[in-house]
Amino acid sequence: QVQLRAQRQCTSRLVAMFRPDSFRPAPPTHVTTRVALVFLSLLRAASAASPDFCVEFEVETTQGNGSFLVGVHETWAPLGAGHFKELVEANYYDDTRFFRVMPSFMVQFGLSGDPAISAIWSARSIEDEPVKQTNSFGRVTFAMSSSPNSRTTQIFINYQDNRHLDESGFAPFGEVLGRGMEVVREIFDCGEAPNQNWIRAQGNAYLDKEFPNLSKIFTARIADPSDCVQASAMVLSSGAAGSPRAAFTARTLAVLAVVFVHIVAR
């Protein structure tokens, strides 16, 4: 909020500075045109870094109830992004558990608590697709087997830089936004103890009886765009270029780009 107020003040000053009655611009020059193009390039880059949509996960961890946002980039992995959105809109991830947690690697979820639902969605696999982004800290990726076109419902969040997974075809489609990884890091460490075959067969009945301390997902819903924008302005991951200061700078540059284009056009 402080940053947004500062940005608005900066914008107001810039608008006042370049009012027609207070400033007569010089004829366009190669310098002003070049600077304007540079700012426009920065603006396009900032826009490209924004998620296409976000999903909010309401969860229970070792520290109680919390939430985190996943920003989805359709250009990173179109098939994965589309399939994930379909699963979320079907409320598939509601009342599920984080059943595989390896603190130095990743955390995995995506097996339904209802065996009947698991059976339906396990038959709806999607094709493999090129890896366009690396599996860095906070990136979100569909799990798959060694068989081709085996992605269905299981997803993992990278706890560290796992770029070695890129060569195996694991294509990230999104990333945890803002300070969400602080919540993700609080997920109960169950290792690989839960048996996935038993989860498919018995669902939450098996997990809640044998592993009552597992962290859980209450709901996963498409987030309000305003929440998505606000979270995107914060640190996305340790491997990303975003930070509050960088986000503020990007917004300021966007304003300056508009101003420079206005000058050049007059």
Secondary structure, 3 states (H helix, E strand, C coil): CHHHHHHHHHHHHHHHHCCCCCCCCCCCCHHHHHHHHHHHHHHHHHHHCCCCEEEEEEEEECCEEEEEEEEECCCCCHHHHHHHHHHHHCCCCCCEEEEEEECCCEEEECCCCCHHHHHHHHCCCECCCCCCCCCCCCEEEECCCCCCCCECCCEEEECCCCHHHHHHCCCEEEEECCCHHHHHCCCCCCECCCCHHHHHHHCHHHHHHHCCCCCEEEEEEECCHHHHHHHHCCCCCCCCCCCHHHHHHHHHHHHHHHHHHHHHHC
